[in-house]
């Protein structure tokens, strides 16, 4: 059983203290992963990489997440002391960031990006660890809060990363990311590990029961499509397109920041939106905003208009990310949530990989606009799936 909480949501000042502390850990965890994201594709291009190679480097981030998120989720559910899993992820963030900054070739950039993906794979533990500070019935609220913290980390650090790259050079963004990871590690030491009873039943049987949940499978497929669009667009080829129409490194940071700021704000409004309009409408709204915005990117030739468009893209991204994550754990017991989250995040990591990997070849062969139209089509598919019966009855 989870530790006892009051019906108001959070039991005591001590509980609130650790919620704040772990929010700080979460902030700097993501800061260490995203300080350099706005300039990474352009940085890879500056080393002589083609768009296909750029896509491969960006896609490398997803490989460990496909491989390790499920085992990490199962391990998290099965053991008593979980903090070391989070600490290990932070260390990987630091090592990977240093590797990116020091890599003399595109092949080493690829391997360093894989290391950062290993760190990111531990994100599966964060939401469940954080939600354990809340009553069981407030899991969706907890996910909204931690997604907001994540979003604010991405907003601030991507903006700062663009400025650092503009004023001091690309390499300093990677070194700064490693320092932010050290701050996250120090903050983690001050947190109290929440009480989550390890699952007692056979781990293989437990995994099969969770993995066979129809809601989880449907939501995970939607996650693949949304992450394909996300990593083809905002974290893949929108920065490349922005540079083509005259955006500076600072402008690229602003473009990413505005989108992520909108995502962070949207995450806070998902719970009241679901209560008023339901899950299906919420998914539909997110998909339309995200897909509509990315579909008009090839028509934009001014940096200011691209920045404005990315606000709507970010709103859709924030809505979709939060509602799909909350639905992924809705049909399972609290003691199995990390396993469910691991399955969901491992499956959607397929989209994180295929998005930039496939889109790099598409951009080289058919033009970068084709990448954005394909991503918009996938968002349209998500909109249609929002009214599947399994979603409607939640």
C-alpha positions in Angstrom: 0.0 0.0 0.0 1.0 3.6 -0.5 1.8 5.7 2.5 -1.3 7.3 4.0 -2.3 10.7 2.8 -5.1 13.1 3.7 -8.1 13.5 1.5 -7.0 17.0 0.7 -4.2 15.6 -1.4 -0.9 16.0 0.4 -0.7 14.9 4.0 1.8 17.2 5.8 4.3 20.0 5.5 7.0 17.3 5.3 5.3 15.7 2.3 5.0 19.1 0.6 8.7 19.6 1.3 9.7 16.4 -0.5 7.3 17.2 -3.4 9.1 20.5 -3.8 12.5 18.9 -3.5 11.7 16.2 -6.0 10.3 18.8 -8.4 13.7 20.5 -8.2 15.3 17.2 -9.1 12.9 16.7 -12.0 13.6 20.3 -13.2 17.4 19.8 -13.3 17.1 16.3 -14.7 15.4 17.6 -17.8 17.5 20.7 -17.9 20.6 18.5 -18.3 18.9 16.7 -21.2 17.5 19.7 -23.1 19.9 22.6 -22.7 21.5 21.7 -26.1 18.4 20.3 -27.9 17.6 23.4 -30.0 21.1 23.5 -31.5 21.9 19.7 -31.7 20.7 19.2 -35.3 22.4 22.3 -36.5 25.5 21.4 -34.5 25.5 18.0 -36.1 25.2 19.6 -39.6 28.2 21.8 -38.7 30.3 18.7 -38.4 29.5 17.8 -42.0 26.5 15.5 -41.4 23.8 15.1 -44.1 20.2 15.4 -43.1 20.0 11.6 -43.0 22.9 11.4 -40.6 21.4 14.3 -38.5 18.2 12.2 -38.2 20.2 9.2 -37.2 22.0 11.1 -34.4 18.8 12.6 -33.1 17.1 9.1 -33.3 19.9 7.5 -31.3 18.4 9.1 -28.2 15.4 6.8 -28.5 17.3 3.5 -28.9 18.0 2.9 -25.1 14.5 4.1 -24.3 13.0 1.3 -26.4 15.3 -1.2 -24.8 15.5 -0.2 -21.2 12.3 1.5 -20.1 10.3 -1.7 -19.6 13.1 -3.5 -17.6 13.6 -0.3 -15.5 9.8 -0.1 -14.8 9.7 -3.8 -13.8 12.7 -3.3 -11.5 11.2 -0.2 -10.0 8.0 -2.1 -9.1 10.0 -5.0 -7.6 12.5 -3.4 -5.3 12.4 -1.4 -2.1 15.1 1.2 -2.7 14.5 3.0 -5.9 16.4 6.2 -5.6 19.6 4.7 -7.1 17.7 4.2 -10.4 17.0 7.9 -10.6 20.6 8.7 -9.6 22.0 6.4 -12.3 19.9 8.2 -14.9 21.2 11.6 -13.9 24.8 10.4 -14.1 24.2 9.1 -17.6 22.8 12.6 -18.5 26.0 14.2 -17.4 28.3 11.7 -19.1 26.3 11.9 -22.4 26.3 15.7 -22.4 30.1 15.8 -21.9 30.5 13.3 -24.7 28.4 15.4 -27.1 30.5 18.5 -26.3 33.8 16.6 -26.8 32.9 14.3 -29.7 35.2 15.0 -32.7 33.1 13.0 -35.2 29.5 12.2 -36.1 30.0 8.6 -35.0 31.0 9.7 -31.5 28.1 12.1 -31.5 25.8 9.1 -32.2 27.2 7.1 -29.3 27.1 10.1 -26.9 23.5 10.6 -27.8 22.8 7.0 -27.0 24.2 7.6 -23.5 21.8 10.5 -22.9 19.0 8.2 -24.0 20.0 5.8 -21.3 19.6 8.6 -18.8 16.2 9.6 -20.3 15.0 6.0 -20.0 14.9 6.4 -16.2 12.1 9.0 -16.7 9.7 6.0 -16.3 10.5 6.1 -12.6 10.0 9.8 -12.0 6.3 10.0 -12.5 5.5 7.0 -10.3 8.0 8.1 -7.6 6.4 11.5 -7.6 2.8 10.3 -7.6 3.6 8.2 -4.5 3.7 11.5 -2.5 0.0 11.9 -3.4 -3.2 9.8 -2.7 -3.9 7.1 -5.2 -6.9 8.9 -6.6 -4.8 12.0 -7.3 -2.4 10.2 -9.7 -3.6 12.2 -12.7 -3.1 15.4 -10.8 0.4 14.4 -9.8 1.3 13.6 -13.4 0.0 17.0 -14.5 2.2 18.7 -11.9 5.3 16.8 -12.8 4.7 17.3 -16.5 4.4 21.0 -15.8 7.7 21.0 -13.9 9.3 19.1 -16.8 7.8 21.6 -19.3 9.2 24.6 -17.4 12.6 23.0 -17.3 12.5 22.5 -21.1 11.2 26.1 -21.6 13.9 27.8 -19.6 16.8 25.6 -20.6 16.1 25.5 -24.3 15.9 29.3 -24.4 19.1 29.6 -22.4 20.8 27.0 -24.5 20.2 29.0 -27.7 21.6 32.1 -26.1 24.7 30.2 -24.7 25.3 28.8 -28.2 25.0 32.2 -29.8 27.3 34.0 -27.3 29.8 31.4 -26.3 29.7 28.6 -28.9 28.0 25.2 -29.2 30.3 23.3 -26.9 29.4 25.3 -23.8 25.8 24.3 -24.0 26.9 20.6 -23.6 29.2 21.5 -20.7 26.5 23.5 -19.0 24.1 20.6 -19.3 26.5 18.4 -17.4 26.7 20.9 -14.6 22.9 21.0 -14.4 22.9 17.2 -14.0 25.2 17.6 -11.0 22.7 20.0 -9.4 20.0 17.4 -10.0 22.1 14.7 -8.3 22.8 16.9 -5.2 19.1 17.7 -4.9 18.1 14.1 -5.1 20.2 13.3 -2.0 17.9 15.6 0.0 14.7 13.9 -0.9 12.9 11.2 1.1 12.0 8.1 -0.8 8.2 7.7 -0.8 6.7 4.5 0.4 5.5 2.1 -2.4 4.9 -1.5 -1.6 6.9 -3.7 -4.0 4.8 -6.1 -6.0 4.9 -9.7 -4.7 3.4 -11.7 -7.5 5.5 -13.4 -10.2 7.1 -10.7 -12.3 6.7 -12.4 -15.6 3.0 -13.0 -15.0 2.6 -9.5 -13.7 4.2 -8.1 -16.8 2.0 -10.1 -19.1 -1.2 -9.0 -17.3 -0.2 -5.3 -17.5 1.1 -5.5 -21.1 -2.2 -7.1 -22.2 -4.3 -4.2 -21.0 -6.3 -3.0 -24.1 -6.3 0.7 -22.9 -2.5 0.7 -22.5 -2.0 -0.8 -25.9 -4.2 1.7 -27.7 -2.7 4.6 -25.8 0.8 3.4 -26.5 0.1 3.2 -30.3 -1.2 6.8 -30.1 2.0 7.7 -28.3 4.1 6.3 -31.1 2.4 8.6 -33.6 2.6 11.6 -31.4 6.3 11.1 -30.7 7.0 10.5 -34.4 5.5 14.0 -35.1 7.3 15.5 -32.1 10.8 14.2 -32.9 10.4 14.8 -36.6 9.2 18.3 -35.9 10.2 20.3 -32.8 13.2 18.2 -31.8 14.2 17.2 -35.3 13.7 19.2 -38.4 11.9 22.4 -37.4 15.2 23.8 -36.1 16.8 22.8 -39.5 13.9 24.5 -41.3 14.2 27.5 -39.0 17.9 27.9 -39.8 17.0 27.7 -43.5 14.7 30.7 -43.3 17.2 32.8 -41.3 16.8 31.8 -37.7 19.9 32.3 -35.5 20.9 30.0 -32.6 19.1 32.3 -30.2 16.0 32.3 -32.5 16.1 28.5 -32.5 16.1 28.6 -28.7 13.2 31.0 -28.7 11.2 28.8 -31.1 11.7 25.7 -28.9 11.1 27.7 -25.7 7.7 29.1 -26.9 6.5 25.7 -27.9 7.6 24.1 -24.6 6.1 26.9 -22.6 2.8 26.3 -24.2 3.1 22.6 -23.5 3.8 23.3 -19.8 0.8 25.5 -19.4 -1.4 23.0 -21.3 -0.4 20.2 -19.0 -2.0 22.0 -16.0 -5.3 22.3 -17.8 -5.7 18.7 -18.9 -7.4 17.5 -15.6 -10.2 20.2 -15.6 -10.6 19.8 -19.4 -11.1 16.0 -19.0 -13.6 16.6 -16.2 -15.6 19.0 -18.4 -15.3 17.4 -21.9 -13.9 13.9 -21.4 -10.8 12.0 -22.6 -11.8 11.8 -26.2 -12.4 15.5 -26.7 -9.1 16.2 -24.9 -7.2 13.9 -27.2 -8.9 15.3 -30.3 -8.1 18.9 -29.3 -4.5 18.1 -28.7 -4.1 16.2 -32.0 -5.8 19.0 -34.0 -3.6 21.7 -32.5 -0.4 19.8 -33.0 -1.2 18.5 -36.5 -2.6 21.8 -37.7 0.4 23.7 -36.6 3.0 21.4 -38.1 1.1 21.2 -41.4 1.6 24.9 -42.1 5.3 25.1 -41.2 6.4 24.7 -44.9 4.3 27.7 -45.8 6.1 30.0 -43.3 9.1 32.0 -44.4 9.4 34.4 -41.5 11.0 33.5 -38.2 8.3 35.4 -36.2 5.5 33.5 -37.8 7.3 30.2 -37.1 7.6 31.2 -33.4 3.8 32.0 -33.2 2.9 28.7 -34.9 5.0 26.7 -32.5 2.9 28.1 -29.6 -0.2 26.2 -31.0 2.0 23.2 -31.7 3.1 23.3 -28.1 -0.4 23.5 -26.7 -1.4 20.4 -28.6 1.8 18.6 -27.6 1.2 19.4 -23.9 -2.4 18.2 -24.0 -1.6 15.0 -25.8 1.5 14.2 -23.7 -0.4 14.6 -20.4 -3.6 12.8 -21.3 -1.9 9.8 -22.9 0.5 9.4 -19.9 -2.4 9.5 -17.4 -4.4 7.0 -19.4 -1.5 4.6 -19.6 -1.6 3.9 -15.9 -5.4 4.2 -15.4 -6.3 0.6 -15.7 -3.6 -0.9 -13.5 -3.0 -1.2 -9.7 -0.8 1.4 -8.0 1.9 -1.3 -7.4 2.1 -2.0 -11.2 2.1 1.6 -12.4 5.9 1.8 -13.1 5.6 -1.4 -15.2 2.7 0.1 -17.2 4.5 3.4 -17.5 7.7 1.6 -18.7 5.7 -0.3 -21.3 4.0 2.9 -22.5 7.2 4.9 -22.7 9.2 2.1 -24.3 6.5 1.7 -27.0 6.2 5.4 -27.7 10.0 5.5 -28.0 9.6 3.7 -31.3 8.1 6.9 -32.6 11.0 8.9 -31.1 13.4 6.7 -33.0 11.5 6.4 -36.3 10.5 10.0 -36.4 14.0 11.5 -36.9 15.5 8.4 -38.5 12.9 8.0 -41.2 12.4 11.7 -41.6 16.1 12.3 -42.3 16.0 10.1 -45.4 12.6 11.6 -46.4 14.0 15.1 -46.2 17.0 14.2 -48.3 14.9 12.4 -50.9 11.7 14.4 -51.1 12.3 17.7 -49.3 11.9 18.8 -45.7 8.2 19.8 -46.2 7.2 16.2 -46.7 8.4 15.4 -43.2 6.0 18.0 -41.8 3.0 16.8 -43.9 3.6 13.2 -42.8 3.7 14.2 -39.1 0.5 16.1 -39.6 -1.2 13.0 -41.0 -0.2 11.0 -38.0 -1.8 13.6 -35.8 -5.0 13.2 -37.8 -4.9 9.5 -37.1 -4.6 10.2 -33.4 -7.7 12.4 -33.7 -9.6 9.6 -35.2 -8.5 7.1 -32.6 -9.7 9.4 -29.8 -13.2 8.1 -30.3 -12.3 4.4 -30.1 -14.8 2.7 -27.6 -11.9 1.9 -25.2 -11.2 5.6 -24.9 -14.9 6.7 -24.8 -15.7 4.5 -21.8 -12.9 5.8 -19.6 
